[in-house]
Amino acid sequence: MNKQELEYAIAELKMDYVRHQGDIEKLETTGHAGMVEKAELRLEKMELQLAELNQKLADL
């Protein structure tokens, strides 16, 4: 991946992350605890992906 592709992937992942945070808040409000745990796991995976992409960008 080149710099532009990495920056685009990071921006896209950040948007997805924010959307998932909103989804988690809605799930918590409606009392869907089981689904919240799964969504939080997805957020953790996204955080790892972001860290990896940011590291690749820094290494360029």
PQR file of N, CA, C, O and H, with PARSE charges and radii, in Angstrom:
ATOM      1  N   MET A   1       0.837  -1.192   0.000 -0.4000 1.5000
ATOM      2  CA  MET A   1       0.000   0.000   0.000 -0.0000 2.0000
ATOM      3  C   MET A   1       0.878   1.250   0.000  0.5500 1.7000
ATOM      4  O   MET A   1       1.907   1.311   0.673 -0.5500 1.4000
ATOM      5  N   ASN A   2       0.449   2.225  -0.760 -0.4000 1.5000
ATOM      6  CA  ASN A   2       1.174   3.486  -0.734 -0.0000 2.0000
ATOM      7  C   ASN A   2       0.562   4.397   0.346  0.5500 1.7000
ATOM      8  O   ASN A   2      -0.414   4.038   1.005 -0.5500 1.4000
ATOM      9  H   ASN A   2      -0.387   2.176  -1.307  0.4000 1.0000
ATOM     10  N   LYS A   3       1.155   5.564   0.503 -0.4000 1.5000
ATOM     11  CA  LYS A   3       0.732   6.478   1.566 -0.0000 2.0000
ATOM     12  C   LYS A   3      -0.737   6.865   1.438  0.5500 1.7000
ATOM     13  O   LYS A   3      -1.468   6.872   2.429 -0.5500 1.4000
ATOM     14  H   LYS A   3       1.949   5.856  -0.031  0.4000 1.0000
ATOM     15  N   GLN A   4      -1.165   7.183   0.231 -0.4000 1.5000
ATOM     16  CA  GLN A   4      -2.547   7.612   0.021 -0.0000 2.0000
ATOM     17  C   GLN A   4      -3.526   6.488   0.352  0.5500 1.7000
ATOM     18  O   GLN A   4      -4.566   6.729   0.967 -0.5500 1.4000
ATOM     19  H   GLN A   4      -0.571   7.177  -0.573  0.4000 1.0000
ATOM     20  N   GLU A   5      -3.202   5.278  -0.047 -0.4000 1.5000
ATOM     21  CA  GLU A   5      -4.069   4.130   0.242 -0.0000 2.0000
ATOM     22  C   GLU A   5      -4.154   3.870   1.741  0.5500 1.7000
ATOM     23  O   GLU A   5      -5.224   3.559   2.263 -0.5500 1.4000
ATOM     24  H   GLU A   5      -2.358   5.082  -0.547  0.4000 1.0000
ATOM     25  N   LEU A   6      -3.024   3.999   2.430 -0.4000 1.5000
ATOM     26  CA  LEU A   6      -3.023   3.811   3.882 -0.0000 2.0000
ATOM     27  C   LEU A   6      -3.868   4.878   4.570  0.5500 1.7000
ATOM     28  O   LEU A   6      -4.657   4.574   5.464 -0.5500 1.4000
ATOM     29  H   LEU A   6      -2.155   4.252   2.006  0.4000 1.0000
ATOM     30  N   GLU A   7      -3.700   6.120   4.151 -0.4000 1.5000
ATOM     31  CA  GLU A   7      -4.479   7.207   4.746 -0.0000 2.0000
ATOM     32  C   GLU A   7      -5.971   7.001   4.520  0.5500 1.7000
ATOM     33  O   GLU A   7      -6.777   7.260   5.413 -0.5500 1.4000
ATOM     34  H   GLU A   7      -3.060   6.367   3.424  0.4000 1.0000
ATOM     35  N   TYR A   8      -6.340   6.538   3.337 -0.4000 1.5000
ATOM     36  CA  TYR A   8      -7.745   6.275   3.033 -0.0000 2.0000
ATOM     37  C   TYR A   8      -8.273   5.133   3.901  0.5500 1.7000
ATOM     38  O   TYR A   8      -9.375   5.223   4.441 -0.5500 1.4000
ATOM     39  H   TYR A   8      -5.685   6.327   2.611  0.4000 1.0000
ATOM     40  N   ALA A   9      -7.494   4.064   4.034 -0.4000 1.5000
ATOM     41  CA  ALA A   9      -7.910   2.916   4.845 -0.0000 2.0000
ATOM     42  C   ALA A   9      -8.076   3.323   6.307  0.5500 1.7000
ATOM     43  O   ALA A   9      -9.007   2.873   6.975 -0.5500 1.4000
ATOM     44  H   ALA A   9      -6.598   3.991   3.595  0.4000 1.0000
ATOM     45  N   ILE A  10      -7.184   4.165   6.801 -0.4000 1.5000
ATOM     46  CA  ILE A  10      -7.269   4.643   8.185 -0.0000 2.0000
ATOM     47  C   ILE A  10      -8.524   5.485   8.372  0.5500 1.7000
ATOM     48  O   ILE A  10      -9.253   5.300   9.347 -0.5500 1.4000
ATOM     49  H   ILE A  10      -6.428   4.531   6.259  0.4000 1.0000
ATOM     50  N   ALA A  11      -8.784   6.400   7.458 -0.4000 1.5000
ATOM     51  CA  ALA A  11      -9.969   7.258   7.557 -0.0000 2.0000
ATOM     52  C   ALA A  11     -11.249   6.428   7.517  0.5500 1.7000
ATOM     53  O   ALA A  11     -12.184   6.681   8.276 -0.5500 1.4000
ATOM     54  H   ALA A  11      -8.192   6.551   6.666  0.4000 1.0000
ATOM     55  N   GLU A  12     -11.284   5.443   6.635 -0.4000 1.5000
ATOM     56  CA  GLU A  12     -12.457   4.582   6.510 -0.0000 2.0000
ATOM     57  C   GLU A  12     -12.681   3.771   7.792  0.5500 1.7000
ATOM     58  O   GLU A  12     -13.812   3.628   8.257 -0.5500 1.4000
ATOM     59  H   GLU A  12     -10.525   5.238   6.018  0.4000 1.0000
ATOM     60  N   LEU A  13     -11.603   3.251   8.347 -0.4000 1.5000
ATOM     61  CA  LEU A  13     -11.702   2.465   9.573 -0.0000 2.0000
ATOM     62  C   LEU A  13     -12.141   3.335  10.752  0.5500 1.7000
ATOM     63  O   LEU A  13     -12.899   2.884  11.610 -0.5500 1.4000
ATOM     64  H   LEU A  13     -10.684   3.368   7.970  0.4000 1.0000
ATOM     65  N   LYS A  14     -11.670   4.568  10.791 -0.4000 1.5000
ATOM     66  CA  LYS A  14     -12.081   5.489  11.856 -0.0000 2.0000
ATOM     67  C   LYS A  14     -13.576   5.783  11.771  0.5500 1.7000
ATOM     68  O   LYS A  14     -14.257   5.853  12.794 -0.5500 1.4000
ATOM     69  H   LYS A  14     -11.054   4.935  10.094  0.4000 1.0000
ATOM     70  N   MET A  15     -14.083   5.955  10.555 -0.4000 1.5000
ATOM     71  CA  MET A  15     -15.522   6.206  10.391 -0.0000 2.0000
ATOM     72  C   MET A  15     -16.334   4.999  10.858  0.5500 1.7000
ATOM     73  O   MET A  15     -17.353   5.151  11.531 -0.5500 1.4000
ATOM     74  H   MET A  15     -13.530   5.898   9.724  0.4000 1.0000
ATOM     75  N   ASP A  16     -15.880   3.810  10.499 -0.4000 1.5000
ATOM     76  CA  ASP A  16     -16.557   2.591  10.948 -0.0000 2.0000
ATOM     77  C   ASP A  16     -16.519   2.475  12.466  0.5500 1.7000
ATOM     78  O   ASP A  16     -17.497   2.062  13.089 -0.5500 1.4000
ATOM     79  H   ASP A  16     -15.052   3.687   9.951  0.4000 1.0000
ATOM     80  N   TYR A  17     -15.386   2.840  13.056 -0.4000 1.5000
ATOM     81  CA  TYR A  17     -15.214   2.766  14.504 -0.0000 2.0000
ATOM     82  C   TYR A  17     -16.236   3.663  15.208  0.5500 1.7000
ATOM     83  O   TYR A  17     -16.888   3.243  16.165 -0.5500 1.4000
ATOM     84  H   TYR A  17     -14.591   3.175  12.550  0.4000 1.0000
ATOM     85  N   VAL A  18     -16.365   4.887  14.730 -0.4000 1.5000
ATOM     86  CA  VAL A  18     -17.311   5.838  15.326 -0.0000 2.0000
ATOM     87  C   VAL A  18     -18.742   5.328  15.178  0.5500 1.7000
ATOM     88  O   VAL A  18     -19.548   5.447  16.100 -0.5500 1.4000
ATOM     89  H   VAL A  18     -15.836   5.228  13.954  0.4000 1.0000
ATOM     90  N   ARG A  19     -19.052   4.761  14.018 -0.4000 1.5000
ATOM     91  CA  ARG A  19     -20.392   4.220  13.790 -0.0000 2.0000
ATOM     92  C   ARG A  19     -20.681   3.073  14.757  0.5500 1.7000
ATOM     93  O   ARG A  19     -21.777   2.981  15.310 -0.5500 1.4000
ATOM     94  H   ARG A  19     -18.398   4.664  13.268  0.4000 1.0000
ATOM     95  N   HIS A  20     -19.701   2.206  14.956 -0.4000 1.5000
ATOM     96  CA  HIS A  20     -19.886   1.086  15.879 -0.0000 2.0000
ATOM     97  C   HIS A  20     -20.049   1.568  17.321  0.5500 1.7000
ATOM     98  O   HIS A  20     -20.807   0.976  18.090 -0.5500 1.4000
ATOM     99  H   HIS A  20     -18.811   2.280  14.506  0.4000 1.0000
ATOM    100  N   GLN A  21     -19.343   2.633  17.689 -0.4000 1.5000
ATOM    101  CA  GLN A  21     -19.513   3.192  19.030 -0.0000 2.0000
ATOM    102  C   GLN A  21     -20.954   3.647  19.230  0.5500 1.7000
ATOM    103  O   GLN A  21     -21.542   3.407  20.284 -0.5500 1.4000
ATOM    104  H   GLN A  21     -18.727   3.113  17.064  0.4000 1.0000
ATOM    105  N   GLY A  22     -21.517   4.294  18.234 -0.4000 1.5000
ATOM    106  CA  GLY A  22     -22.915   4.723  18.308 -0.0000 2.0000
ATOM    107  C   GLY A  22     -23.856   3.546  18.415  0.5500 1.7000
ATOM    108  O   GLY A  22     -24.837   3.588  19.158 -0.5500 1.4000
ATOM    109  H   GLY A  22     -21.039   4.490  17.378  0.4000 1.0000
ATOM    110  N   ASP A  23     -23.555   2.487  17.665 -0.4000 1.5000
ATOM    111  CA  ASP A  23     -24.378   1.276  17.737 -0.0000 2.0000
ATOM    112  C   ASP A  23     -24.340   0.671  19.135  0.5500 1.7000
ATOM    113  O   ASP A  23     -25.361   0.211  19.647 -0.5500 1.4000
ATOM    114  H   ASP A  23     -22.759   2.453  17.061  0.4000 1.0000
ATOM    115  N   ILE A  24     -23.166   0.673  19.746 -0.4000 1.5000
ATOM    116  CA  ILE A  24     -23.026   0.118  21.097 -0.0000 2.0000
ATOM    117  C   ILE A  24     -23.863   0.921  22.083  0.5500 1.7000
ATOM    118  O   ILE A  24     -24.528   0.351  22.947 -0.5500 1.4000
ATOM    119  H   ILE A  24     -22.337   1.046  19.330  0.4000 1.0000
ATOM    120  N   GLU A  25     -23.830   2.235  21.953 -0.4000 1.5000
ATOM    121  CA  GLU A  25     -24.629   3.075  22.848 -0.0000 2.0000
ATOM    122  C   GLU A  25     -26.110   2.754  22.706  0.5500 1.7000
ATOM    123  O   GLU A  25     -26.833   2.692  23.701 -0.5500 1.4000
ATOM    124  H   GLU A  25     -23.289   2.699  21.251  0.4000 1.0000
ATOM    125  N   LYS A  26     -26.560   2.552  21.479 -0.4000 1.5000
ATOM    126  CA  LYS A  26     -27.966   2.203  21.254 -0.0000 2.0000
ATOM    127  C   LYS A  26     -28.290   0.847  21.866  0.5500 1.7000
ATOM    128  O   LYS A  26     -29.343   0.677  22.481 -0.5500 1.4000
ATOM    129  H   LYS A  26     -25.973   2.603  20.671  0.4000 1.0000
ATOM    130  N   LEU A  27     -27.393  -0.115  21.702 -0.4000 1.5000
ATOM    131  CA  LEU A  27     -27.616  -1.449  22.269 -0.0000 2.0000
ATOM    132  C   LEU A  27     -27.672  -1.400  23.793  0.5500 1.7000
ATOM    133  O   LEU A  27     -28.504  -2.064  24.412 -0.5500 1.4000
ATOM    134  H   LEU A  27     -26.537   0.023  21.203  0.4000 1.0000
ATOM    135  N   GLU A  28     -26.783  -0.610  24.392 -0.4000 1.5000
ATOM    136  CA  GLU A  28     -26.780  -0.476  25.851 -0.0000 2.0000
ATOM    137  C   GLU A  28     -28.087   0.139  26.335  0.5500 1.7000
ATOM    138  O   GLU A  28     -28.648  -0.289  27.343 -0.5500 1.4000
ATOM    139  H   GLU A  28     -26.107  -0.071  23.890  0.4000 1.0000
ATOM    140  N   THR A  29     -28.561   1.132  25.620 -0.4000 1.5000
ATOM    141  CA  THR A  29     -29.792   1.820  25.991 -0.0000 2.0000
ATOM    142  C   THR A  29     -30.998   0.899  25.914  0.5500 1.7000
ATOM    143  O   THR A  29     -31.925   1.004  26.717 -0.5500 1.4000
ATOM    144  H   THR A  29     -28.105   1.480  24.801  0.4000 1.0000
ATOM    145  N   THR A  30     -30.979  -0.006  24.941 -0.4000 1.5000
ATOM    146  CA  THR A  30     -32.121  -0.900  24.759 -0.0000 2.0000
ATOM    147  C   THR A  30     -31.978  -2.221  25.508  0.5500 1.7000
ATOM    148  O   THR A  30     -32.858  -3.078  25.425 -0.5500 1.4000
ATOM    149  H   THR A  30     -30.226  -0.091  24.288  0.4000 1.0000
ATOM    150  N   GLY A  31     -30.876  -2.392  26.238 -0.4000 1.5000
ATOM    151  CA  GLY A  31     -30.715  -3.568  27.089 -0.0000 2.0000
ATOM    152  C   GLY A  31     -30.283  -4.838  26.383  0.5500 1.7000
ATOM    153  O   GLY A  31     -30.663  -5.931  26.804 -0.5500 1.4000
ATOM    154  H   GLY A  31     -30.161  -1.695  26.306  0.4000 1.0000
ATOM    155  N   HIS A  32     -29.515  -4.727  25.340 -0.4000 1.5000
ATOM    156  CA  HIS A  32     -29.023  -5.902  24.616 -0.0000 2.0000
ATOM    157  C   HIS A  32     -27.567  -6.177  24.998  0.5500 1.7000
ATOM    158  O   HIS A  32     -26.657  -5.977  24.193 -0.5500 1.4000
ATOM    159  H   HIS A  32     -29.207  -3.839  24.997  0.4000 1.0000
ATOM    160  N   ALA A  33     -27.359  -6.635  26.224 -0.4000 1.5000
ATOM    161  CA  ALA A  33     -26.010  -6.816  26.765 -0.0000 2.0000
ATOM    162  C   ALA A  33     -25.177  -7.812  25.960  0.5500 1.7000
ATOM    163  O   ALA A  33     -23.988  -7.582  25.740 -0.5500 1.4000
ATOM    164  H   ALA A  33     -28.097  -6.798  26.878  0.4000 1.0000
ATOM    165  N   GLY A  34     -25.775  -8.896  25.526 -0.4000 1.5000
ATOM    166  CA  GLY A  34     -25.031  -9.898  24.764 -0.0000 2.0000
ATOM    167  C   GLY A  34     -24.476  -9.348  23.467  0.5500 1.7000
ATOM    168  O   GLY A  34     -23.362  -9.683  23.063 -0.5500 1.4000
ATOM    169  H   GLY A  34     -26.741  -9.083  25.705  0.4000 1.0000
ATOM    170  N   MET A  35     -25.242  -8.522  22.831 -0.4000 1.5000
ATOM    171  CA  MET A  35     -24.806  -7.928  21.568 -0.0000 2.0000
ATOM    172  C   MET A  35     -23.744  -6.856  21.800  0.5500 1.7000
ATOM    173  O   MET A  35     -22.895  -6.616  20.942 -0.5500 1.4000
ATOM    174  H   MET A  35     -26.147  -8.250  23.158  0.4000 1.0000
ATOM    175  N   VAL A  36     -23.798  -6.213  22.968 -0.4000 1.5000
ATOM    176  CA  VAL A  36     -22.815  -5.184  23.300 -0.0000 2.0000
ATOM    177  C   VAL A  36     -21.425  -5.810  23.389  0.5500 1.7000
ATOM    178  O   VAL A  36     -20.449  -5.243  22.898 -0.5500 1.4000
ATOM    179  H   VAL A  36     -24.488  -6.408  23.666  0.4000 1.0000
ATOM    180  N   GLU A  37     -21.343  -6.974  24.015 -0.4000 1.5000
ATOM    181  CA  GLU A  37     -20.045  -7.638  24.161 -0.0000 2.0000
ATOM    182  C   GLU A  37     -19.434  -7.954  22.798  0.5500 1.7000
ATOM    183  O   GLU A  37     -18.240  -7.744  22.587 -0.5500 1.4000
ATOM    184  H   GLU A  37     -22.136  -7.435  24.414  0.4000 1.0000
ATOM    185  N   LYS A  38     -20.243  -8.454  21.883 -0.4000 1.5000
ATOM    186  CA  LYS A  38     -19.748  -8.767  20.538 -0.0000 2.0000
ATOM    187  C   LYS A  38     -19.291  -7.498  19.821  0.5500 1.7000
ATOM    188  O   LYS A  38     -18.262  -7.489  19.146 -0.5500 1.4000
ATOM    189  H   LYS A  38     -21.214  -8.624  22.054  0.4000 1.0000
ATOM    190  N   ALA A  39     -20.057  -6.444  19.975 -0.4000 1.5000
ATOM    191  CA  ALA A  39     -19.712  -5.178  19.325 -0.0000 2.0000
ATOM    192  C   ALA A  39     -18.421  -4.603  19.910  0.5500 1.7000
ATOM    193  O   ALA A  39     -17.610  -4.029  19.182 -0.5500 1.4000
ATOM    194  H   ALA A  39     -20.893  -6.451  20.523  0.4000 1.0000
ATOM    195  N   GLU A  40     -18.230  -4.757  21.215 -0.4000 1.5000
ATOM    196  CA  GLU A  40     -17.002  -4.270  21.842 -0.0000 2.0000
ATOM    197  C   GLU A  40     -15.793  -5.058  21.352  0.5500 1.7000
ATOM    198  O   GLU A  40     -14.707  -4.500  21.197 -0.5500 1.4000
ATOM    199  H   GLU A  40     -18.888  -5.224  21.806  0.4000 1.0000
ATOM    200  N   LEU A  41     -15.977  -6.344  21.111 -0.4000 1.5000
ATOM    201  CA  LEU A  41     -14.887  -7.148  20.552 -0.0000 2.0000
ATOM    202  C   LEU A  41     -14.521  -6.656  19.155  0.5500 1.7000
ATOM    203  O   LEU A  41     -13.346  -6.613  18.790 -0.5500 1.4000
ATOM    204  H   LEU A  41     -16.859  -6.798  21.238  0.4000 1.0000
ATOM    205  N   ARG A  42     -15.535  -6.287  18.380 -0.4000 1.5000
ATOM    206  CA  ARG A  42     -15.277  -5.736  17.050 -0.0000 2.0000
ATOM    207  C   ARG A  42     -14.479  -4.440  17.148  0.5500 1.7000
ATOM    208  O   ARG A  42     -13.578  -4.191  16.347 -0.5500 1.4000
ATOM    209  H   ARG A  42     -16.490  -6.322  18.676  0.4000 1.0000
ATOM    210  N   LEU A  43     -14.825  -3.609  18.149 -0.4000 1.5000
ATOM    211  CA  LEU A  43     -14.081  -2.359  18.340 -0.0000 2.0000
ATOM    212  C   LEU A  43     -12.618  -2.642  18.663  0.5500 1.7000
ATOM    213  O   LEU A  43     -11.725  -1.962  18.158 -0.5500 1.4000
ATOM    214  H   LEU A  43     -15.557  -3.811  18.800  0.4000 1.0000
ATOM    215  N   GLU A  44     -12.376  -3.641  19.500 -0.4000 1.5000
ATOM    216  CA  GLU A  44     -11.002  -3.990  19.852 -0.0000 2.0000
ATOM    217  C   GLU A  44     -10.216  -4.422  18.613  0.5500 1.7000
ATOM    218  O   GLU A  44      -9.056  -4.046  18.445 -0.5500 1.4000
ATOM    219  H   GLU A  44     -13.101  -4.193  19.910  0.4000 1.0000
ATOM    220  N   LYS A  45     -10.850  -5.208  17.751 -0.4000 1.5000
ATOM    221  CA  LYS A  45     -10.187  -5.639  16.514 -0.0000 2.0000
ATOM    222  C   LYS A  45      -9.889  -4.441  15.622  0.5500 1.7000
ATOM    223  O   LYS A  45      -8.837  -4.369  14.986 -0.5500 1.4000
ATOM    224  H   LYS A  45     -11.793  -5.514  17.887  0.4000 1.0000
ATOM    225  N   MET A  46     -10.826  -3.507  15.585 -0.4000 1.5000
ATOM    226  CA  MET A  46     -10.626  -2.309  14.774 -0.0000 2.0000
ATOM    227  C   MET A  46      -9.465  -1.477  15.321  0.5500 1.7000
ATOM    228  O   MET A  46      -8.689  -0.908  14.554 -0.5500 1.4000
ATOM    229  H   MET A  46     -11.680  -3.565  16.102  0.4000 1.0000
ATOM    230  N   GLU A  47      -9.351  -1.408  16.645 -0.4000 1.5000
ATOM    231  CA  GLU A  47      -8.247  -0.671  17.260 -0.0000 2.0000
ATOM    232  C   GLU A  47      -6.909  -1.286  16.866  0.5500 1.7000
ATOM    233  O   GLU A  47      -5.948  -0.569  16.586 -0.5500 1.4000
ATOM    234  H   GLU A  47      -9.982  -1.870  17.268  0.4000 1.0000
ATOM    235  N   LEU A  48      -6.851  -2.612  16.845 -0.4000 1.5000
ATOM    236  CA  LEU A  48      -5.623  -3.294  16.438 -0.0000 2.0000
ATOM    237  C   LEU A  48      -5.309  -3.014  14.969  0.5500 1.7000
ATOM    238  O   LEU A  48      -4.154  -2.792  14.607 -0.5500 1.4000
ATOM    239  H   LEU A  48      -7.632  -3.194  17.073  0.4000 1.0000
ATOM    240  N   GLN A  49      -6.334  -3.026  14.134 -0.4000 1.5000
ATOM    241  CA  GLN A  49      -6.138  -2.729  12.712 -0.0000 2.0000
ATOM    242  C   GLN A  49      -5.644  -1.297  12.524  0.5500 1.7000
ATOM    243  O   GLN A  49      -4.758  -1.039  11.710 -0.5500 1.4000
ATOM    244  H   GLN A  49      -7.273  -3.207  14.429  0.4000 1.0000
ATOM    245  N   LEU A  50      -6.225  -0.371  13.286 -0.4000 1.5000
ATOM    246  CA  LEU A  50      -5.794   1.028  13.197 -0.0000 2.0000
ATOM    247  C   LEU A  50      -4.334   1.175  13.597  0.5500 1.7000
ATOM    248  O   LEU A  50      -3.568   1.880  12.941 -0.5500 1.4000
ATOM    249  H   LEU A  50      -6.945  -0.581  13.947  0.4000 1.0000
ATOM    250  N   ALA A  51      -3.958   0.509  14.673 -0.4000 1.5000
ATOM    251  CA  ALA A  51      -2.572   0.580  15.133 -0.0000 2.0000
ATOM    252  C   ALA A  51      -1.626   0.033  14.066  0.5500 1.7000
ATOM    253  O   ALA A  51      -0.561   0.598  13.818 -0.5500 1.4000
ATOM    254  H   ALA A  51      -4.580  -0.064  15.207  0.4000 1.0000
ATOM    255  N   GLU A  52      -2.024  -1.066  13.444 -0.4000 1.5000
ATOM    256  CA  GLU A  52      -1.198  -1.674  12.400 -0.0000 2.0000
ATOM    257  C   GLU A  52      -1.062  -0.747  11.193  0.5500 1.7000
ATOM    258  O   GLU A  52       0.034  -0.566  10.662 -0.5500 1.4000
ATOM    259  H   GLU A  52      -2.889  -1.525  13.645  0.4000 1.0000
ATOM    260  N   LEU A  53      -2.172  -0.167  10.767 -0.4000 1.5000
ATOM    261  CA  LEU A  53      -2.134   0.741   9.619 -0.0000 2.0000
ATOM    262  C   LEU A  53      -1.326   2.000   9.926  0.5500 1.7000
ATOM    263  O   LEU A  53      -0.567   2.478   9.084 -0.5500 1.4000
ATOM    264  H   LEU A  53      -3.062  -0.314  11.198  0.4000 1.0000
ATOM    265  N   ASN A  54      -1.494   2.532  11.133 -0.4000 1.5000
ATOM    266  CA  ASN A  54      -0.728   3.721  11.518 -0.0000 2.0000
ATOM    267  C   ASN A  54       0.765   3.416  11.564  0.5500 1.7000
ATOM    268  O   ASN A  54       1.584   4.261  11.203 -0.5500 1.4000
ATOM    269  H   ASN A  54      -2.111   2.144  11.818  0.4000 1.0000
ATOM    270  N   GLN A  55       1.119   2.216  12.004 -0.4000 1.5000
ATOM    271  CA  GLN A  55       2.527   1.824  12.038 -0.0000 2.0000
ATOM    272  C   GLN A  55       3.087   1.720  10.623  0.5500 1.7000
ATOM    273  O   GLN A  55       4.203   2.165  10.355 -0.5500 1.4000
ATOM    274  H   GLN A  55       0.454   1.529  12.297  0.4000 1.0000
ATOM    275  N   LYS A  56       2.309   1.130   9.722 -0.4000 1.5000
ATOM    276  CA  LYS A  56       2.745   1.029   8.324 -0.0000 2.0000
ATOM    277  C   LYS A  56       2.942   2.417   7.725  0.5500 1.7000
ATOM    278  O   LYS A  56       3.889   2.651   6.975 -0.5500 1.4000
ATOM    279  H   LYS A  56       1.403   0.768   9.939  0.4000 1.0000
ATOM    280  N   LEU A  57       2.035   3.337   8.064 -0.4000 1.5000
ATOM    281  CA  LEU A  57       2.143   4.702   7.555 -0.0000 2.0000
ATOM    282  C   LEU A  57       3.396   5.381   8.106  0.5500 1.7000
ATOM    283  O   LEU A  57       4.090   6.098   7.386 -0.5500 1.4000
ATOM    284  H   LEU A  57       1.265   3.147   8.673  0.4000 1.0000
ATOM    285  N   ALA A  58       3.674   5.150   9.371 -0.4000 1.5000
ATOM    286  CA  ALA A  58       4.852   5.753   9.995 -0.0000 2.0000
ATOM    287  C   ALA A  58       6.147   5.191   9.405  0.5500 1.7000
ATOM    288  O   ALA A  58       7.161   5.887   9.345 -0.5500 1.4000
ATOM    289  H   ALA A  58       3.110   4.567   9.955  0.4000 1.0000
ATOM    290  N   ASP A  59       6.107   3.943   8.975 -0.4000 1.5000
ATOM    291  CA  ASP A  59       7.297   3.297   8.423 -0.0000 2.0000
ATOM    292  C   ASP A  59       7.622   3.737   6.996  0.5500 1.7000
ATOM    293  O   ASP A  59       8.714   3.469   6.496 -0.5500 1.4000
ATOM    294  H   ASP A  59       5.283   3.378   9.024  0.4000 1.0000
ATOM    295  N   LEU A  60       6.687   4.405   6.349 -0.4000 1.5000
ATOM    296  CA  LEU A  60       6.939   4.845   4.961 -0.0000 2.0000
ATOM    297  C   LEU A  60       7.978   5.950   4.906  0.5500 1.7000
ATOM    298  O   LEU A  60       8.307   6.433   3.823 -0.5500 1.4000
ATOM    299  H   LEU A  60       5.800   4.624   6.755  0.4000 1.0000
TER
END
